[in-house]
Amino acid sequence: MKKNKLFLLITVFFLLGKIQAQQQVVFQIYQSDSLIANAGENFSLFPGNTSIIGGTPTAVGGDEPYYYNWTPSVFLDDTTVSNPIATPLETITYVVSLHDANHCSSRDSVLVTVDSSSGIFDLSNENDKIPYAFYSSENNAIKIIHPFPEDFTVLIADISGKTLFYQFFPKKNKSELNIPAHNLPQTIIVNISGKEKSYSYKILKN
């Protein structure tokens, strides 16, 4: 962690009989950057879908180790990790309380809006188009179908929140993508994010 170095110069005067002496002592003080919590950007998903919350990273500055506490605990798989998996059934605001080794603290929040619409990818209605991801056993790949007219990103993580794949795709890219799944674990989380909305899916390779 980056630390700021401060120098403190102390001048001490003392008398030895009739002789006045002067001694200078220099101390080096190391001070860490301020601790900052990052709960991530607000996003939307459909009921029952999953998404990884938290920043990249969730903790900045301070001194490791970091200690996390996410509240409320409802719909979260773990409240003590940096990037828990959320499966909300209703709109909810999560707050992360962060502490470091020096007992410094910081808080941040993220709003997860649950879209109550059906979530069906309907090609007959432009307004109902949403991205979708699933596992294709035919070519052992994660197939992503997206209707985004703008730039978007794809993030794949394991169930612990560790990022396994991340890529930016320009809006002129093909509407169907195949991401090789040979090196991916059995259970993954796929997040597809456009300009205004984010969609997450928990996928089992079978």
C-alpha distance (Angstrom), angle and dihedral (degrees) to the residues before:
residue distance angle dihedral
M1 . . .
K2 3.79 . .
K3 3.77 112.1 .
N4 3.78 130.9 -168.7
K5 3.79 116.0 -129.1
L6 3.81 117.3 -140.9
F7 3.76 125.5 -173.1
L8 3.78 121.3 -147.9
L9 3.78 117.7 -165.4
I10 3.79 116.8 -162.7
T11 3.78 121.8 -172.6
V12 3.78 115.6 -157.7
F13 3.83 123.4 -165.5
F14 3.72 121.3 -163.3
L15 3.77 137.2 163.9
L16 3.76 126.7 -125.8
G17 3.74 104.4 -168.4
K18 3.79 103.6 -61.4
I19 3.78 93.6 -19.3
Q20 3.80 118.3 97.0
A21 3.80 114.9 -150.5
Q22 3.77 133.0 -172.1
Q23 3.81 127.4 -153.1
Q24 3.80 127.6 -174.8
V25 3.80 121.5 -155.3
V26 3.83 121.8 -169.0
F27 3.82 120.7 -156.0
Q28 3.80 123.9 -168.0
I29 3.80 114.0 -146.7
Y30 3.81 121.2 -167.9
Q31 3.78 117.2 -154.7
S32 3.81 123.9 -174.4
D33 3.79 123.9 -135.2
S34 3.80 115.7 -93.7
L35 3.80 115.3 -78.3
I36 3.82 111.9 -111.6
A37 3.81 126.9 -174.1
N38 3.81 119.3 -149.8
A39 3.81 116.9 -167.6
G40 3.81 92.8 -179.1
E41 3.80 133.7 -116.4
N42 3.82 123.6 -43.7
F43 3.81 112.7 -102.2
S44 3.80 145.2 168.4
L45 3.81 133.7 -124.0
F46 3.79 140.4 162.5
P47 3.83 124.3 -94.4
G48 3.79 112.0 -80.2
N49 3.81 94.6 15.2
T50 3.78 118.0 121.4
S51 3.77 132.7 -131.6
I52 3.77 137.6 175.0
I53 3.80 112.1 -118.7
G54 3.78 129.7 -160.5
G55 3.77 134.2 64.5
T56 3.78 133.3 -71.7
P57 2.94 86.8 -89.2
T58 3.80 111.5 5.2
A59 3.82 92.9 -156.9
V60 3.80 126.0 49.1
G61 3.79 127.5 175.8
G62 3.78 125.6 -3.1
D63 3.79 120.7 82.3
E64 3.78 128.5 -62.8
P65 2.93 141.3 -86.1
Y66 3.79 96.9 68.3
Y67 3.79 124.3 -158.5
Y68 3.81 120.0 -151.9
N69 3.80 131.8 -162.1
W70 3.81 119.3 -179.6
T71 3.80 119.9 -164.3
P72 2.93 137.8 -129.0
S73 3.80 95.9 30.4
V74 3.80 94.4 -155.4
F75 3.85 114.9 121.0
L76 3.85 92.1 6.0
D77 3.82 124.1 118.7
D78 3.83 93.6 -150.5
T79 3.80 130.2 5.4
T80 3.82 96.6 -165.4
V81 3.81 102.2 60.0
S82 3.79 129.0 86.7
N83 3.81 95.8 -116.6
P84 3.82 113.5 24.1
I85 3.79 124.1 -175.4
A86 3.80 114.6 -111.2
T87 3.81 125.0 -157.9
P88 3.80 102.0 177.5
L89 3.78 123.9 -179.2
E90 3.80 93.2 -166.4
T91 3.79 138.4 28.0
I92 3.79 109.8 -75.1
T93 3.80 142.1 168.6
Y94 3.79 116.8 -135.7
V95 3.80 121.5 -157.9
V96 3.80 123.1 -159.3
S97 3.81 117.9 -155.2
L98 3.79 110.5 -160.3
H99 3.82 129.1 -163.5
D100 3.78 129.6 176.2
A101 3.81 136.3 -157.9
N102 3.82 91.4 -81.9
H103 3.82 92.7 52.9
C104 3.80 91.9 -109.9
S105 3.80 113.2 147.4
S106 3.80 141.8 -156.4
R107 3.81 136.1 173.9
D108 3.79 136.6 -156.1
S109 3.80 136.8 166.6
V110 3.80 140.1 -146.8
L111 3.80 128.0 -158.3
V112 3.81 115.9 -138.8
T113 3.80 110.5 -165.3
V114 3.80 114.4 -158.9
D115 3.80 111.5 -147.3
S116 3.80 108.4 -142.9
S117 3.82 94.4 -160.0
S118 3.80 118.8 110.2
G119 3.79 97.2 -95.5
I120 3.81 92.5 -140.5
F121 3.78 118.1 150.2
D122 3.79 99.0 -126.4
L123 3.80 114.1 -179.8
S124 3.80 91.3 -169.8
N125 3.79 93.5 66.2
E126 3.79 119.3 52.8
N127 3.81 91.9 -160.3
D128 3.82 92.9 56.1
K129 3.78 96.9 52.7
I130 3.78 113.6 121.1
P131 3.79 131.2 162.9
Y132 3.77 119.0 -97.8
A133 3.80 134.6 -166.7
F134 3.81 131.1 -164.0
Y135 3.79 140.9 155.7
S136 3.80 117.5 -96.3
S137 3.80 110.9 -156.1
E138 3.80 90.1 -173.4
N139 3.80 92.7 74.4
N140 3.84 99.4 10.3
A141 3.79 93.3 -116.3
I142 3.77 141.6 123.6
K143 3.78 105.2 -110.7
I144 3.79 116.5 -151.7
I145 3.79 122.9 -167.8
H146 3.77 113.7 -169.3
P147 3.81 134.5 176.2
F148 3.81 95.8 -170.8
P149 3.82 112.3 142.2
E150 3.81 89.0 -163.2
D151 3.80 137.5 52.6
F152 3.80 115.7 -65.3
T153 3.80 141.3 178.6
V154 3.79 133.8 -136.4
L155 3.80 121.6 -149.3
I156 3.80 124.1 -176.5
A157 3.82 119.8 -168.8
D158 3.78 137.3 170.2
I159 3.80 120.7 -115.1
S160 3.82 91.1 -90.4
G161 3.80 90.3 60.7
K162 3.81 97.3 -106.4
T163 3.80 111.9 147.4
L164 3.81 112.4 -120.6
F165 3.80 100.1 168.7
Y166 3.79 134.7 14.4
Q167 3.80 127.9 170.2
F168 3.79 139.5 160.2
F169 3.81 117.7 -134.1
P170 3.82 123.0 -164.4
K171 3.79 119.0 -131.6
K172 3.81 93.1 -107.7
N173 3.80 90.8 62.6
K174 3.81 120.8 114.2
S175 3.81 116.3 -78.6
E176 3.81 90.6 -125.5
L177 3.80 124.8 55.1
N178 3.79 133.2 -174.3
I179 3.80 117.8 -156.8
P180 3.82 114.7 -170.1
A181 3.80 111.5 -113.1
H182 3.81 99.3 -168.6
N183 3.80 94.0 109.8
L184 3.80 97.6 34.8
P185 3.83 122.4 105.0
Q186 3.80 123.8 -112.2
T187 3.82 93.9 -97.1
I188 3.80 121.9 40.0
I189 3.78 140.7 164.6
V190 3.81 117.0 -131.8
N191 3.80 118.2 -162.1
I192 3.81 121.1 -169.9
S193 3.80 114.7 -170.5
G194 3.78 128.7 -171.1
K195 3.78 129.0 178.3
E196 3.81 96.3 -73.7
K197 3.81 108.3 9.8
S198 3.77 139.2 46.1
Y199 3.81 126.6 -156.6
S200 3.79 125.8 -165.1
Y201 3.79 132.3 -168.1
K202 3.78 132.9 -172.1
I203 3.80 107.1 -140.7
L204 3.79 130.4 -167.8
K205 3.80 117.9 -158.3
N206 3.79 108.2 -134.9
